[in-house]
Amino acid sequence: MSRVAEEVLGAEGVSFSYGPAPALSNVSLSVAKGECLAILGANGSGKSTLLKLLDGLIFPSAGCVFFEGRPITEEALKGEFLVRLRSGLGFLFPEPDVQLFCPTVFDELAFGPLQLGLGAEEAAKRAGDLLRMLGIEALRDRPPYSLSGGEKKKVAIASVLAINPGVLLLDEPTNGLDPRSQVWLYELLLSLRGHGKTVIIATHDLSLAGDLSERVLVLDESHAVAADGPAGEILKDKGLLLKANIIHEHEHRHGDVVHRHSHGPFSTHDEHD
């Protein structure tokens, strides 16, 4: 099956279930090199599952996922293609404790490059460069379990960047970050985009999606694609976001006046007699 030349990741008719529970239903998408795509959806809509499928951590029960035009299957993940996939994709889990396991922060940053075959000296240089670039040099010799939540997240991001992937798959990257760290992450992602990285973000953060992504894909609560289009259009579609349970509103009555309150980016108070 032929794929478009500029596509770096794609899915065609992908479905997946956890036992009897469906997680994704007939999902298709195509992500071009250098693009920033935000995946929005309510809890349980399938955002994390879709990222794991794109990373080859799990495999679809129907349909196919592609990396640089080649199908990602259990049979295909070996030899040169496995190395290309694992060096080309960087996956950030929502909880950094799932990702961090080495004795020190420095070891975390050197681990990925060493596994990809870099020599010890080059891996150490890459780790040191990242510590300086991300402003976390003071954490170098700390064990990850001793770090704060925000520090763990920064180290997890650094460990992903250590393999220098062309594609970043970020699952709820602002989880557990205070406002200052969120700004740090936003500026980092802008810089990475400026260097041509492809960024795919699963998030509830509509501001992050709007500020960083050109395109938004919405998963609904039936685990299917409800919309896929320019971020400016999708994020202005209040009806779509309400239907997909990404934003919500409630109403209450004062005498004969009903007040309807929208939340999130549509935080207006509409009154109806």
C-alpha positions in Angstrom: 0.0 0.0 0.0 1.5 3.3 -1.0 1.8 6.2 1.4 2.4 9.9 0.7 6.0 10.8 0.4 6.1 13.5 3.2 4.3 11.3 5.8 6.4 10.3 8.8 3.6 8.6 10.7 0.2 7.3 9.7 -2.7 5.1 10.6 -5.3 3.5 8.3 -8.5 2.0 9.7 -7.0 1.3 13.1 -9.0 -0.4 15.8 -7.9 -1.7 19.2 -9.6 -3.3 22.2 -8.5 -4.1 25.8 -10.3 -7.4 26.1 -14.0 -6.7 25.4 -13.6 -3.0 25.9 -13.0 -1.0 22.6 -10.3 1.7 22.8 -10.1 2.9 19.2 -12.5 2.4 16.3 -11.5 2.7 12.6 -9.1 5.6 13.2 -7.1 7.0 10.2 -4.6 9.9 10.2 -1.5 11.1 8.4 1.2 13.2 10.0 3.7 15.0 7.8 7.4 15.6 8.7 7.7 18.8 10.8 4.0 19.0 11.6 2.6 19.6 15.1 -0.6 17.7 15.8 -2.7 17.8 19.0 -5.0 14.9 19.8 -7.9 15.9 22.0 -10.5 13.8 23.6 -12.2 13.0 26.9 -10.7 10.5 29.4 -11.0 7.0 27.9 -11.5 8.2 24.3 -8.3 6.5 23.2 -5.7 9.2 23.0 -3.0 7.3 24.9 -3.8 4.1 23.0 -3.3 5.9 19.7 0.1 7.3 20.8 1.2 3.8 21.9 0.1 2.3 18.5 2.0 5.0 16.7 5.1 4.2 18.7 4.9 0.4 18.1 4.4 -0.3 21.8 1.1 -2.1 21.0 -0.3 -3.3 17.7 -3.8 -2.8 16.2 -6.4 -5.5 16.1 -7.5 -4.1 12.7 -5.9 -1.7 10.3 -2.3 -0.7 10.1 0.2 1.9 11.5 3.0 3.2 9.3 6.4 4.8 10.0 8.1 6.5 7.1 5.8 4.5 4.8 6.5 1.1 6.3 4.0 -0.9 8.3 4.7 -1.2 12.0 4.0 -4.8 12.9 5.5 -7.3 15.3 7.1 -9.1 12.4 8.6 -6.0 10.9 10.2 -4.7 14.2 13.6 -6.2 13.9 17.0 -5.3 12.5 17.5 -2.0 10.7 13.8 -1.0 10.8 13.6 -1.5 14.6 16.7 0.7 15.1 15.2 3.4 12.8 11.9 3.3 14.6 13.4 3.4 18.1 15.8 6.2 17.2 13.3 8.1 15.2 10.4 8.2 17.7 10.6 9.5 21.3 7.7 8.7 23.7 6.9 10.7 26.8 4.5 8.9 29.3 2.1 11.0 31.3 3.7 9.8 34.6 7.5 10.1 34.7 7.8 7.4 37.4 6.9 4.9 34.6 9.8 6.2 32.5 12.6 6.7 35.0 14.6 3.8 36.4 18.3 4.5 36.4 20.4 5.3 39.5 21.1 8.9 38.6 19.7 11.6 36.3 22.9 11.5 34.3 22.5 7.7 33.8 18.9 8.3 32.6 20.1 10.7 29.9 23.0 8.4 28.8 20.8 5.2 28.8 19.0 5.7 25.5 22.1 6.7 23.4 24.0 3.7 24.8 21.2 1.4 23.9 21.2 2.7 20.3 24.9 1.9 20.0 26.7 5.2 20.8 30.0 4.9 22.5 30.3 5.8 26.2 32.1 9.1 25.5 29.5 10.3 23.0 26.6 9.3 25.2 28.2 11.1 28.1 28.7 14.2 26.0 25.1 14.1 24.8 23.8 13.8 28.4 25.9 16.7 29.6 24.8 18.9 26.7 21.2 18.2 27.5 21.7 18.9 31.2 23.0 22.3 30.3 20.5 23.0 27.5 17.5 22.3 29.8 18.9 24.0 32.8 18.9 20.9 35.0 22.7 20.5 35.7 22.1 20.6 39.4 20.1 17.4 39.1 23.0 15.4 37.4 23.9 13.1 40.3 20.5 12.9 42.0 18.5 9.7 42.0 15.2 10.2 40.1 13.1 9.0 43.0 14.3 12.0 45.1 13.1 14.6 42.6 9.9 16.6 42.7 7.2 15.9 40.2 8.2 18.8 37.9 11.9 17.8 38.1 11.0 14.2 37.2 9.0 15.4 34.2 11.9 17.5 33.0 14.3 14.6 33.3 11.8 12.3 31.5 11.7 14.9 28.6 15.5 15.1 28.6 15.8 11.3 28.4 13.5 11.3 25.3 15.5 14.1 23.7 18.8 12.2 24.4 18.1 9.9 21.5 17.5 12.9 19.2 14.3 11.6 17.7 12.7 13.3 14.7 9.2 12.6 16.1 8.1 13.4 19.7 5.0 11.6 21.0 3.9 13.4 24.1 1.2 12.0 26.3 -0.3 14.8 28.6 3.1 16.6 28.8 1.8 19.3 31.2 0.6 16.8 33.8 2.1 17.6 37.2 3.8 20.8 36.0 3.4 24.1 37.9 2.8 27.3 35.8 6.5 28.2 35.5 7.4 24.7 34.3 4.5 24.8 31.8 6.1 27.9 30.3 9.4 26.1 30.3 7.9 23.2 28.4 6.0 25.5 26.0 9.2 27.4 25.1 11.1 24.1 24.7 8.5 22.7 22.3 8.5 25.9 20.3 12.3 25.6 20.0 12.1 21.9 18.9 9.5 22.8 16.3 11.8 25.5 15.0 14.4 22.7 14.6 12.0 20.7 12.4 10.8 18.2 14.9 7.5 16.5 14.4 5.4 16.8 17.5 2.3 14.8 18.4 0.6 15.8 21.7 -2.2 14.0 23.4 -3.6 16.6 25.8 -6.6 18.1 27.7 -4.8 21.5 27.6 -6.6 23.5 24.9 -4.2 26.4 25.4 -1.2 24.2 24.6 -3.0 22.7 21.6 -4.0 26.1 20.3 -0.6 27.7 20.8 1.6 24.9 19.4 -0.3 22.9 16.9 -1.4 23.7 13.4 -3.8 20.8 13.4 -6.1 19.1 15.9 -7.6 15.6 15.8 -10.6 15.0 18.1 -11.5 11.6 19.4 -15.1 11.2 20.6 -16.4 8.9 23.3 -17.1 6.1 20.8 -13.3 6.0 20.3 -13.6 7.3 16.7 -12.3 10.4 14.9 -14.9 13.2 15.4 -12.9 15.8 13.6 -9.5 16.4 12.0 -8.6 19.9 10.8 -6.9 23.2 11.3 -6.5 24.0 15.0 -8.0 27.5 14.6 -11.3 26.0 13.3 -11.5 23.0 15.6 -10.8 24.9 18.8 -13.5 27.5 18.0 -16.2 24.8 17.4 -17.9 24.9 20.8 -20.6 22.4 19.7 -18.0 19.8 18.7 -15.9 20.2 21.9 -19.1 19.9 24.0 -20.2 16.8 22.2 -16.8 15.2 22.6 -16.9 16.0 26.3 -13.7 18.1 26.1 -15.4 21.1 27.6 -18.6 21.3 29.6 -21.3 23.7 30.6 -24.0 23.8 33.2 -27.0 25.9 33.8 -28.9 27.2 36.8 -32.0 29.4 37.3 -32.4 32.8 39.0 -36.2 33.3 39.0 -37.2 33.4 35.4 -33.7 33.7 34.0 -31.6 30.7 33.2 -27.8 31.1 33.3 -25.7 28.8 31.1 -22.1 28.7 32.1 -19.4 27.4 29.7 -16.0 26.4 30.9 -12.6 26.3 29.4 -11.9 28.6 26.4 -15.7 29.3 26.2 -16.1 30.7 29.7 -19.0 32.9 29.0 -22.3 33.3 30.8 -25.3 33.2 28.5 -28.7 34.2 29.8 -32.0 33.1 28.4 -35.4 34.2 29.6 
